[in-house]
Every structure is written in structure tokens, then in C-alpha cells.
Amino acid sequence: MTSDHTLAAAGLSLGYGDRTVVDDLDLVIPPGKVTAIVGANASGKSTVLKAMSRLLAPRTGAVLLDGKEIHRTPTKEVARTLGLLPQSPVAPEGIAVADLVGRGRHPHQGMLSRWSAEDDAAVARALEVTGTADLADRAVDELSGGQRQRVWIAMVLAQETDVLLLDEPTTFLDVAHQVEVLDLLTDLNRELGTTIVMVLHDLNLAARYADHLVAIRDGALYACGEAAEVLTRECVADVFGLSSVVVPDPTCGKPMVLPLGRHHVAEGHRTVPA
């Protein structure tokens, strides 16, 4: 089953204090797909995600969830549809994995409602699908980086939302754990139809795992679409200020970016392929 919830930005302008970071952005997230947002540092990627998750109010324009302005929608109503994994989340000291994952159930509980069998089942499913059930009784701060990241994802999954936003979910993880987390998110998308939106730094992982790429430059939409349409030499040069060669990824045929540094082009191969 694929999520049919729609998420979009219309004329969105965002900033902090006197500084404007995003200006007049229009963006539509394809429902039921994996979308990766890429861009240089300070380009506005995480700022856009904060606005889409209702953490940052727009200066002008709006974020629309199912056609309704998300910042005018009650918090719990949003939280039943949209889950967020922020960048570098911090767990309360000493909290056990099962307790942290259980916090994902808060949007489903009213002021007078008690913890239910349905809540237990949701937490158990989230632990199982993320491979963290055997960690349930351990303290979160005792876990490795990859284990912690899976636990945070489990907490968001326990929320049981159809849309999931993740801000740099692979940051600080080694390559094996990066692939592990992205494989997990792909499984969620394919098996549950969850709409995934994530900010990623690694262009090759973004191209490999995303159905839809969004490139942001200086707070504006540079390009969006399938990886082959977006991730070109021109895009890499304009968005990242980087010379590169873009070739087909031998594992999946999607674009693969080979950066060109001044010291890493062999003699006799100075001409960059077209």
C-alpha cells in the first residue's frame, strides 16, 4: 500500500533573524517515493526540512500537507501523518531502547488514554523491522552509532506515519552503517509504501537510493526529477562548485559522480570526458 498523503511547499521563504536562507521555493514531494535533497553546505537543505516538519515557521508562503497549511494544523494531527528524525538527536541519559521507541506513540495518546496493547504492538513492530528487538533493554547511550541510528528510526516508525522526514540520517556513520540505514529506509518504502524524504551529503548514495532528487542552490530549487535528469556535470559544478565526471553506476546504472581534484587525474588523461 502506497501513501497518498501529499506534501508540498508553495512560495516558501525561510530564514533566521535578519538572514534569509530560502526564498520563494516551490516544491512537490512525490507520494510513496524516496526523495533525497542534496546541496552544498548552508544551501538551505535542512532549513527546508525543518519547515516541512513544522519546526520552522515560514516568513512567506506555506508548507501544505494534504492541501492544508501545516503550520495551522494541530501538532498531534500532523504527528499522526508525518514523522521526523532530526539531525543528531539526543536521547535522555540512561533511557532504555524500548522506552525511547515508545515515545513515538505519544501522538496517538490523548490526555486520559493509557498505554494499550496497540501501543505495545507498534513498538514491537518498529523494533523488529529495524533489527533492534535484541537491544530493547539496553541503554541508548551504550550503543554504537549504527545501532543508535536504527533505534531512532524505530522510534519514528513506532509513530506509524505515512510520511517520514530524515535530516542527514547517515551522518557520522561508517560506509557499512550508511548502507544499512539506507537499505532499511528502502525496505520501508517498498514494503509499507512510506513516503521518505531525506537530506543526504553523499551524491552517489542519493542517486542510488532515491527515486526523486531535489538539488538546492543558495536557497532556491536548482533542479528536481529522476537522478539521471538532475545529477549532471553541470549540476555538480553549479550546485557544489566541483568539477567532476558523471558515469553510470556499475551496480544500478544510475549516475555516479567522480570528483576531479587537481592532483588526481593521471598523466595522459587530462581531457575530461564529455
Phi and psi restraints in degrees (value plus and minus 20) as a CYANA .aco file:
   2 THR   PHI    -121.3   -81.3
   2 THR   PSI     118.9   158.9
   3 SER   PHI     -81.4   -41.4
   3 SER   PSI     115.0   155.0
   4 ASP   PHI    -129.5   -89.5
   4 ASP   PSI      -8.2    31.8
   5 HIS   PHI     -93.8   -53.8
   5 HIS   PSI     119.8   159.8
   6 THR   PHI    -127.3   -87.3
   6 THR   PSI     120.8   160.8
   7 LEU   PHI    -154.2  -114.2
   7 LEU   PSI     108.2   148.2
   8 ALA   PHI    -171.5  -131.5
   8 ALA   PSI     137.3   177.3
   9 ALA   PHI    -135.7   -95.7
   9 ALA   PSI     117.7   157.7
  10 ALA   PHI    -149.6  -109.6
  10 ALA   PSI      93.9   133.9
  11 GLY   PHI      36.4    76.4
  11 GLY   PSI      17.9    57.9
  12 LEU   PHI    -100.2   -60.2
  12 LEU   PSI     104.6   144.6
  13 SER   PHI    -142.7  -102.7
  13 SER   PSI     112.8   152.8
  14 LEU   PHI    -156.9  -116.9
  14 LEU   PSI     133.0   173.0
  15 GLY   PHI    -191.3  -151.3
  15 GLY   PSI     157.9   197.9
  16 TYR   PHI    -150.1  -110.1
  16 TYR   PSI     101.8   141.8
  17 GLY   PHI      41.2    81.2
  17 GLY   PSI    -148.0  -108.0
  18 ASP   PHI    -108.1   -68.1
  18 ASP   PSI     -22.5    17.5
  19 ARG   PHI    -117.5   -77.5
  19 ARG   PSI     105.6   145.6
  20 THR   PHI    -110.5   -70.5
  20 THR   PSI     107.7   147.7
  21 VAL   PHI    -125.1   -85.1
  21 VAL   PSI     -59.3   -19.3
  22 VAL   PHI    -146.7  -106.7
  22 VAL   PSI     114.6   154.6
  23 ASP   PHI    -151.9  -111.9
  23 ASP   PSI      98.0   138.0
  24 ASP   PHI      35.0    75.0
  24 ASP   PSI      33.4    73.4
  25 LEU   PHI    -111.0   -71.0
  25 LEU   PSI     109.2   149.2
  26 ASP   PHI    -133.3   -93.3
  26 ASP   PSI     107.3   147.3
  27 LEU   PHI    -173.1  -133.1
  27 LEU   PSI     113.8   153.8
  28 VAL   PHI    -139.9   -99.9
  28 VAL   PSI     106.8   146.8
  29 ILE   PHI    -111.8   -71.8
  29 ILE   PSI     102.1   142.1
  30 PRO   PHI     -86.4   -46.4
  30 PRO   PSI     104.0   144.0
  31 PRO   PHI     -86.3   -46.3
  31 PRO   PSI     123.0   163.0
  32 GLY   PHI      53.8    93.8
  32 GLY   PSI      -7.9    32.1
  33 LYS   PHI    -138.4   -98.4
  33 LYS   PSI     147.9   187.9
  34 VAL   PHI    -119.7   -79.7
  34 VAL   PSI      98.5   138.5
  35 THR   PHI    -133.0   -93.0
  35 THR   PSI     113.1   153.1
  36 ALA   PHI    -134.9   -94.9
  36 ALA   PSI     111.7   151.7
  37 ILE   PHI    -122.3   -82.3
  37 ILE   PSI     104.8   144.8
  38 VAL   PHI    -145.3  -105.3
  38 VAL   PSI     138.5   178.5
  39 GLY   PHI     147.4   187.4
  39 GLY   PSI     147.9   187.9
  40 ALA   PHI     -89.7   -49.7
  40 ALA   PSI     146.1   186.1
  41 ASN   PHI     -76.3   -36.3
  41 ASN   PSI     120.0   160.0
  42 ALA   PHI      46.2    86.2
  42 ALA   PSI       0.1    40.1
  43 SER   PHI    -102.3   -62.3
  43 SER   PSI     -35.8     4.2
  44 GLY   PHI      92.3   132.3
  44 GLY   PSI     -13.5    26.5
  45 LYS   PHI     -79.1   -39.1
  45 LYS   PSI     -75.3   -35.3
  46 SER   PHI     -87.9   -47.9
  46 SER   PSI     -50.8   -10.8
  47 THR   PHI     -83.9   -43.9
  47 THR   PSI     -61.7   -21.7
  48 VAL   PHI     -81.8   -41.8
  48 VAL   PSI     -62.9   -22.9
  49 LEU   PHI     -85.2   -45.2
  49 LEU   PSI     -57.9   -17.9
  50 LYS   PHI     -82.0   -42.0
  50 LYS   PSI     -61.2   -21.2
  51 ALA   PHI     -87.3   -47.3
  51 ALA   PSI     -60.2   -20.2
  52 MET   PHI     -87.6   -47.6
  52 MET   PSI     -43.3    -3.3
  53 SER   PHI    -118.1   -78.1
  53 SER   PSI     -14.4    25.6
  54 ARG   PHI      58.7    98.7
  54 ARG   PSI      -6.4    33.6
  55 LEU   PHI    -105.6   -65.6
  55 LEU   PSI     -40.2    -0.2
  56 LEU   PHI    -151.1  -111.1
  56 LEU   PSI     103.5   143.5
  57 ALA   PHI     -98.9   -58.9
  57 ALA   PSI     120.3   160.3
  58 PRO   PHI     -89.6   -49.6
  58 PRO   PSI     128.9   168.9
  59 ARG   PHI     -95.6   -55.6
  59 ARG   PSI     -65.6   -25.6
  60 THR   PHI    -161.9  -121.9
  60 THR   PSI     144.8   184.8
  61 GLY   PHI      58.3    98.3
  61 GLY   PSI    -186.9  -146.9
  62 ALA   PHI    -176.3  -136.3
  62 ALA   PSI     134.5   174.5
  63 VAL   PHI    -121.8   -81.8
  63 VAL   PSI     109.8   149.8
  64 LEU   PHI    -134.3   -94.3
  64 LEU   PSI     101.9   141.9
  65 LEU   PHI    -130.9   -90.9
  65 LEU   PSI      94.1   134.1
  66 ASP   PHI      34.1    74.1
  66 ASP   PSI      18.4    58.4
  67 GLY   PHI      61.9   101.9
  67 GLY   PSI     -23.6    16.4
  68 LYS   PHI    -126.1   -86.1
  68 LYS   PSI     122.6   162.6
  69 GLU   PHI     -84.8   -44.8
  69 GLU   PSI     100.4   140.4
  70 ILE   PHI     -85.7   -45.7
  70 ILE   PSI     -50.8   -10.8
  71 HIS   PHI     -99.5   -59.5
  71 HIS   PSI     -26.1    13.9
  72 ARG   PHI    -128.3   -88.3
  72 ARG   PSI     -13.7    26.3
  73 THR   PHI    -121.5   -81.5
  73 THR   PSI     118.2   158.2
  74 PRO   PHI     -74.2   -34.2
  74 PRO   PSI     122.7   162.7
  75 THR   PHI     -75.4   -35.4
  75 THR   PSI     -67.2   -27.2
  76 LYS   PHI     -85.6   -45.6
  76 LYS   PSI     -54.7   -14.7
  77 GLU   PHI     -83.8   -43.8
  77 GLU   PSI     -63.1   -23.1
  78 VAL   PHI     -83.2   -43.2
  78 VAL   PSI     -64.2   -24.2
  79 ALA   PHI     -86.7   -46.7
  79 ALA   PSI     -37.9     2.1
  80 ARG   PHI    -101.8   -61.8
  80 ARG   PSI     -34.6     5.4
  81 THR   PHI    -129.5   -89.5
  81 THR   PSI     -54.2   -14.2
  82 LEU   PHI    -147.4  -107.4
  82 LEU   PSI     105.3   145.3
  83 GLY   PHI    -129.2   -89.2
  83 GLY   PSI     129.3   169.3
  84 LEU   PHI    -150.7  -110.7
  84 LEU   PSI     111.4   151.4
  85 LEU   PHI    -130.9   -90.9
  85 LEU   PSI      84.3   124.3
  86 PRO   PHI     -93.4   -53.4
  86 PRO   PSI     151.2   191.2
  87 GLN   PHI     -92.7   -52.7
  87 GLN   PSI     110.7   150.7
  88 SER   PHI      30.7    70.7
  88 SER   PSI      39.9    79.9
  89 PRO   PHI     -86.3   -46.3
  89 PRO   PSI     133.0   173.0
  90 VAL   PHI    -140.1  -100.1
  90 VAL   PSI     106.7   146.7
  91 ALA   PHI    -110.7   -70.7
  91 ALA   PSI     127.8   167.8
  92 PRO   PHI     -76.5   -36.5
  92 PRO   PSI     121.4   161.4
  93 GLU   PHI     -79.3   -39.3
  93 GLU   PSI     110.0   150.0
  94 GLY   PHI      60.5   100.5
  94 GLY   PSI     -21.3    18.7
  95 ILE   PHI     -87.7   -47.7
  95 ILE   PSI     120.1   160.1
  96 ALA   PHI     -99.6   -59.6
  96 ALA   PSI     135.0   175.0
  97 VAL   PHI     -76.0   -36.0
  97 VAL   PSI     -68.8   -28.8
  98 ALA   PHI     -81.6   -41.6
  98 ALA   PSI     -55.2   -15.2
  99 ASP   PHI     -89.7   -49.7
  99 ASP   PSI     -60.0   -20.0
 100 LEU   PHI     -85.1   -45.1
 100 LEU   PSI     -66.0   -26.0
 101 VAL   PHI     -82.6   -42.6
 101 VAL   PSI     -55.4   -15.4
 102 GLY   PHI     -82.5   -42.5
 102 GLY   PSI     -44.1    -4.1
 103 ARG   PHI     -85.5   -45.5
 103 ARG   PSI     -39.2     0.8
 104 GLY   PHI     -86.8   -46.8
 104 GLY   PSI     -33.2     6.8
 105 ARG   PHI    -107.2   -67.2
 105 ARG   PSI     -26.2    13.8
 106 HIS   PHI     -75.2   -35.2
 106 HIS   PSI     -59.3   -19.3
 107 PRO   PHI     -82.7   -42.7
 107 PRO   PSI     -39.4     0.6
 108 HIS   PHI    -114.6   -74.6
 108 HIS   PSI     -17.9    22.1
 109 GLN   PHI    -133.0   -93.0
 109 GLN   PSI     110.4   150.4
 110 GLY   PHI    -104.6   -64.6
 110 GLY   PSI    -199.9  -159.9
 111 MET   PHI     -82.0   -42.0
 111 MET   PSI     -52.2   -12.2
 112 LEU   PHI    -127.4   -87.4
 112 LEU   PSI     -25.1    14.9
 113 SER   PHI     -98.8   -58.8
 113 SER   PSI     129.8   169.8
 114 ARG   PHI    -126.9   -86.9
 114 ARG   PSI     145.7   185.7
 115 TRP   PHI     -79.1   -39.1
 115 TRP   PSI     114.1   154.1
 116 SER   PHI    -141.9  -101.9
 116 SER   PSI     153.2   193.2
 117 ALA   PHI     -83.1   -43.1
 117 ALA   PSI     -52.4   -12.4
 118 GLU   PHI     -84.4   -44.4
 118 GLU   PSI     -58.8   -18.8
 119 ASP   PHI     -84.9   -44.9
 119 ASP   PSI     -63.6   -23.6
 120 ASP   PHI     -77.7   -37.7
 120 ASP   PSI     -63.9   -23.9
 121 ALA   PHI     -85.6   -45.6
 121 ALA   PSI     -59.9   -19.9
 122 ALA   PHI     -84.8   -44.8
 122 ALA   PSI     -61.9   -21.9
 123 VAL   PHI     -85.6   -45.6
 123 VAL   PSI     -62.6   -22.6
 124 ALA   PHI     -82.0   -42.0
 124 ALA   PSI     -61.3   -21.3
 125 ARG   PHI     -84.2   -44.2
 125 ARG   PSI     -63.1   -23.1
 126 ALA   PHI     -84.4   -44.4
 126 ALA   PSI     -60.8   -20.8
 127 LEU   PHI     -85.7   -45.7
 127 LEU   PSI     -60.2   -20.2
 128 GLU   PHI     -86.9   -46.9
 128 GLU   PSI     -67.7   -27.7
 129 VAL   PHI     -89.1   -49.1
 129 VAL   PSI     -45.6    -5.6
 130 THR   PHI    -114.4   -74.4
 130 THR   PSI     -18.7    21.3
 131 GLY   PHI      48.0    88.0
 131 GLY   PSI      11.3    51.3
 132 THR   PHI    -137.6   -97.6
 132 THR   PSI      -9.7    30.3
 133 ALA   PHI     -80.0   -40.0
 133 ALA   PSI     -55.1   -15.1
 134 ASP   PHI     -95.3   -55.3
 134 ASP   PSI     -25.4    14.6
 135 LEU   PHI    -122.0   -82.0
 135 LEU   PSI     -18.1    21.9
 136 ALA   PHI     -72.6   -32.6
 136 ALA   PSI     -57.2   -17.2
 137 ASP   PHI    -114.2   -74.2
 137 ASP   PSI     -21.2    18.8
 138 ARG   PHI    -106.5   -66.5
 138 ARG   PSI     133.8   173.8
 139 ALA   PHI     -94.0   -54.0
 139 ALA   PSI     118.0   158.0
 140 VAL   PHI     -80.2   -40.2
 140 VAL   PSI     -58.1   -18.1
 141 ASP   PHI     -94.5   -54.5
 141 ASP   PSI     -21.3    18.7
 142 GLU   PHI    -115.2   -75.2
 142 GLU   PSI     -25.5    14.5
 143 LEU   PHI    -107.1   -67.1
 143 LEU   PSI     141.1   181.1
 144 SER   PHI     -93.3   -53.3
 144 SER   PSI     148.3   188.3
 145 GLY   PHI     -79.4   -39.4
 145 GLY   PSI     -63.3   -23.3
 146 GLY   PHI     -86.7   -46.7
 146 GLY   PSI     -59.2   -19.2
 147 GLN   PHI     -85.0   -45.0
 147 GLN   PSI     -63.1   -23.1
 148 ARG   PHI     -81.4   -41.4
 148 ARG   PSI     -61.5   -21.5
 149 GLN   PHI     -84.3   -44.3
 149 GLN   PSI     -59.4   -19.4
 150 ARG   PHI     -85.0   -45.0
 150 ARG   PSI     -56.8   -16.8
 151 VAL   PHI     -85.7   -45.7
 151 VAL   PSI     -62.6   -22.6
 152 TRP   PHI     -82.2   -42.2
 152 TRP   PSI     -59.9   -19.9
 153 ILE   PHI     -84.1   -44.1
 153 ILE   PSI     -58.8   -18.8
 154 ALA   PHI     -80.3   -40.3
 154 ALA   PSI     -60.2   -20.2
 155 MET   PHI     -80.8   -40.8
 155 MET   PSI     -63.3   -23.3
 156 VAL   PHI     -87.8   -47.8
 156 VAL   PSI     -56.6   -16.6
 157 LEU   PHI     -86.9   -46.9
 157 LEU   PSI     -55.6   -15.6
 158 ALA   PHI     -81.9   -41.9
 158 ALA   PSI     -40.9    -0.9
 159 GLN   PHI     -88.6   -48.6
 159 GLN   PSI     -41.3    -1.3
 160 GLU   PHI      35.0    75.0
 160 GLU   PSI      38.3    78.3
 161 THR   PHI    -123.6   -83.6
 161 THR   PSI     137.6   177.6
 162 ASP   PHI    -110.1   -70.1
 162 ASP   PSI     -31.4     8.6
 163 VAL   PHI    -146.8  -106.8
 163 VAL   PSI     112.0   152.0
 164 LEU   PHI    -149.1  -109.1
 164 LEU   PSI     102.2   142.2
 165 LEU   PHI    -128.6   -88.6
 165 LEU   PSI     112.1   152.1
 166 LEU   PHI    -153.7  -113.7
 166 LEU   PSI     104.2   144.2
 167 ASP   PHI    -117.8   -77.8
 167 ASP   PSI      83.5   123.5
 168 GLU   PHI      33.0    73.0
 168 GLU   PSI      40.1    80.1
 169 PRO   PHI     -87.1   -47.1
 169 PRO   PSI     -34.0     6.0
 170 THR   PHI    -125.0   -85.0
 170 THR   PSI     -17.3    22.7
 171 THR   PHI     -81.4   -41.4
 171 THR   PSI     119.2   159.2
 172 PHE   PHI      51.4    91.4
 172 PHE   PSI     -15.7    24.3
 173 LEU   PHI    -118.7   -78.7
 173 LEU   PSI     127.5   167.5
 174 ASP   PHI     -92.7   -52.7
 174 ASP   PSI     152.7   192.7
 175 VAL   PHI     -80.1   -40.1
 175 VAL   PSI     -62.3   -22.3
 176 ALA   PHI     -81.1   -41.1
 176 ALA   PSI     -61.8   -21.8
 177 HIS   PHI     -94.1   -54.1
 177 HIS   PSI     -51.1   -11.1
 178 GLN   PHI     -79.9   -39.9
 178 GLN   PSI     -68.3   -28.3
 179 VAL   PHI     -83.9   -43.9
 179 VAL   PSI     -59.1   -19.1
 180 GLU   PHI     -79.6   -39.6
 180 GLU   PSI     -66.0   -26.0
 181 VAL   PHI     -86.9   -46.9
 181 VAL   PSI     -62.8   -22.8
 182 LEU   PHI     -89.4   -49.4
 182 LEU   PSI     -54.7   -14.7
 183 ASP   PHI     -82.7   -42.7
 183 ASP   PSI     -61.5   -21.5
 184 LEU   PHI     -81.1   -41.1
 184 LEU   PSI     -65.7   -25.7
 185 LEU   PHI     -84.5   -44.5
 185 LEU   PSI     -56.9   -16.9
 186 THR   PHI     -83.9   -43.9
 186 THR   PSI     -61.4   -21.4
 187 ASP   PHI     -78.6   -38.6
 187 ASP   PSI     -64.0   -24.0
 188 LEU   PHI     -81.1   -41.1
 188 LEU   PSI     -61.9   -21.9
 189 ASN   PHI     -85.5   -45.5
 189 ASN   PSI     -65.5   -25.5
 190 ARG   PHI     -94.2   -54.2
 190 ARG   PSI     -55.6   -15.6
 191 GLU   PHI    -108.4   -68.4
 191 GLU   PSI     -53.5   -13.5
 192 LEU   PHI    -131.9   -91.9
 192 LEU   PSI     -29.7    10.3
 193 GLY   PHI      54.3    94.3
 193 GLY   PSI      -1.5    38.5
 194 THR   PHI     -85.5   -45.5
 194 THR   PSI     112.5   152.5
 195 THR   PHI     -96.2   -56.2
 195 THR   PSI     102.3   142.3
 196 ILE   PHI    -132.5   -92.5
 196 ILE   PSI     108.7   148.7
 197 VAL   PHI    -147.3  -107.3
 197 VAL   PSI     102.3   142.3
 198 MET   PHI    -159.4  -119.4
 198 MET   PSI     122.5   162.5
 199 VAL   PHI    -107.2   -67.2
 199 VAL   PSI     107.1   147.1
 200 LEU   PHI    -150.9  -110.9
 200 LEU   PSI     126.1   166.1
 201 HIS   PHI    -112.0   -72.0
 201 HIS   PSI     -54.9   -14.9
 202 ASP   PHI     -98.9   -58.9
 202 ASP   PSI      90.4   130.4
 203 LEU   PHI     -84.7   -44.7
 203 LEU   PSI     -56.8   -16.8
 204 ASN   PHI     -90.9   -50.9
 204 ASN   PSI     -57.6   -17.6
 205 LEU   PHI     -89.1   -49.1
 205 LEU   PSI     -58.0   -18.0
 206 ALA   PHI     -80.8   -40.8
 206 ALA   PSI     -66.0   -26.0
 207 ALA   PHI     -85.0   -45.0
 207 ALA   PSI     -58.8   -18.8
 208 ARG   PHI     -90.5   -50.5
 208 ARG   PSI     -59.7   -19.7
 209 TYR   PHI    -117.4   -77.4
 209 TYR   PSI     -40.9    -0.9
 210 ALA   PHI    -112.5   -72.5
 210 ALA   PSI     121.9   161.9
 211 ASP   PHI     -99.7   -59.7
 211 ASP   PSI     -45.8    -5.8
 212 HIS   PHI    -160.7  -120.7
 212 HIS   PSI     107.6   147.6
 213 LEU   PHI    -130.4   -90.4
 213 LEU   PSI     119.9   159.9
 214 VAL   PHI    -142.8  -102.8
 214 VAL   PSI      99.6   139.6
 215 ALA   PHI    -124.8   -84.8
 215 ALA   PSI     104.3   144.3
 216 ILE   PHI    -129.7   -89.7
 216 ILE   PSI     112.8   152.8
 217 ARG   PHI    -151.2  -111.2
 217 ARG   PSI     102.4   142.4
 218 ASP   PHI      30.6    70.6
 218 ASP   PSI      23.9    63.9
 219 GLY   PHI      56.3    96.3
 219 GLY   PSI      -9.6    30.4
 220 ALA   PHI    -147.5  -107.5
 220 ALA   PSI     134.8   174.8
 221 LEU   PHI     -93.2   -53.2
 221 LEU   PSI      98.2   138.2
 222 TYR   PHI    -107.8   -67.8
 222 TYR   PSI     -66.9   -26.9
 223 ALA   PHI    -182.2  -142.2
 223 ALA   PSI     135.0   175.0
 224 CYS   PHI    -171.1  -131.1
 224 CYS   PSI     132.7   172.7
 225 GLY   PHI     125.9   165.9
 225 GLY   PSI    -182.0  -142.0
 226 GLU   PHI     -87.2   -47.2
 226 GLU   PSI     136.5   176.5
 227 ALA   PHI     -75.6   -35.6
 227 ALA   PSI     -61.3   -21.3
 228 ALA   PHI     -84.5   -44.5
 228 ALA   PSI     -47.4    -7.4
 229 GLU   PHI    -101.4   -61.4
 229 GLU   PSI     -52.6   -12.6
 230 VAL   PHI    -113.9   -73.9
 230 VAL   PSI     -64.8   -24.8
 231 LEU   PHI    -108.4   -68.4
 231 LEU   PSI      60.4   100.4
 232 THR   PHI    -132.5   -92.5
 232 THR   PSI     148.2   188.2
 233 ARG   PHI     -77.8   -37.8
 233 ARG   PSI     -59.6   -19.6
 234 GLU   PHI     -84.7   -44.7
 234 GLU   PSI     -62.2   -22.2
 235 CYS   PHI     -83.0   -43.0
 235 CYS   PSI     -67.2   -27.2
 236 VAL   PHI     -80.8   -40.8
 236 VAL   PSI     -59.5   -19.5
 237 ALA   PHI     -88.9   -48.9
 237 ALA   PSI     -64.1   -24.1
 238 ASP   PHI     -93.4   -53.4
 238 ASP   PSI     -59.5   -19.5
 239 VAL   PHI    -105.4   -65.4
 239 VAL   PSI     -57.4   -17.4
 240 PHE   PHI    -132.2   -92.2
 240 PHE   PSI     -26.0    14.0
 241 GLY   PHI      43.2    83.2
 241 GLY   PSI      16.3    56.3
 242 LEU   PHI    -147.8  -107.8
 242 LEU   PSI     109.5   149.5
 243 SER   PHI     -97.5   -57.5
 243 SER   PSI     122.0   162.0
 244 SER   PHI    -176.9  -136.9
 244 SER   PSI     148.6   188.6
 245 VAL   PHI    -136.1   -96.1
 245 VAL   PSI     113.7   153.7
 246 VAL   PHI    -131.9   -91.9
 246 VAL   PSI      99.5   139.5
 247 VAL   PHI    -147.7  -107.7
 247 VAL   PSI     144.5   184.5
 248 PRO   PHI     -88.1   -48.1
 248 PRO   PSI     115.0   155.0
 249 ASP   PHI     -87.9   -47.9
 249 ASP   PSI     101.9   141.9
 250 PRO   PHI     -84.4   -44.4
 250 PRO   PSI     -36.2     3.8
 251 THR   PHI    -106.1   -66.1
 251 THR   PSI     -46.5    -6.5
 252 CYS   PHI    -165.8  -125.8
 252 CYS   PSI     -25.6    14.4
 253 GLY   PHI      62.6   102.6
 253 GLY   PSI     -24.2    15.8
 254 LYS   PHI     -97.6   -57.6
 254 LYS   PSI     147.7   187.7
 255 PRO   PHI     -83.2   -43.2
 255 PRO   PSI     122.0   162.0
 256 MET   PHI    -148.3  -108.3
 256 MET   PSI     106.9   146.9
 257 VAL   PHI    -114.2   -74.2
 257 VAL   PSI     105.1   145.1
 258 LEU   PHI    -129.9   -89.9
 258 LEU   PSI      84.8   124.8
 259 PRO   PHI     -84.3   -44.3
 259 PRO   PSI     125.5   165.5
 260 LEU   PHI    -130.0   -90.0
 260 LEU   PSI      81.5   121.5
 261 GLY   PHI    -107.2   -67.2
 261 GLY   PSI     146.0   186.0
 262 ARG   PHI     -86.9   -46.9
 262 ARG   PSI     -41.8    -1.8
 263 HIS   PHI    -130.6   -90.6
 263 HIS   PSI     -10.8    29.2
 264 HIS   PHI    -145.5  -105.5
 264 HIS   PSI       8.4    48.4
 265 VAL   PHI    -135.2   -95.2
 265 VAL   PSI      97.8   137.8
 266 ALA   PHI     -85.0   -45.0
 266 ALA   PSI     129.2   169.2
 267 GLU   PHI     -77.6   -37.6
 267 GLU   PSI     118.8   158.8
 268 GLY   PHI      69.5   109.5
 268 GLY   PSI     -26.5    13.5
 269 HIS   PHI    -148.0  -108.0
 269 HIS   PSI      17.0    57.0
 270 ARG   PHI     -95.0   -55.0
 270 ARG   PSI     -41.0    -1.0
 271 THR   PHI    -100.7   -60.7
 271 THR   PSI     102.6   142.6
 272 VAL   PHI     -98.2   -58.2
 272 VAL   PSI     108.9   148.9
 273 PRO   PHI     -77.1   -37.1
 273 PRO   PSI     127.3   167.3
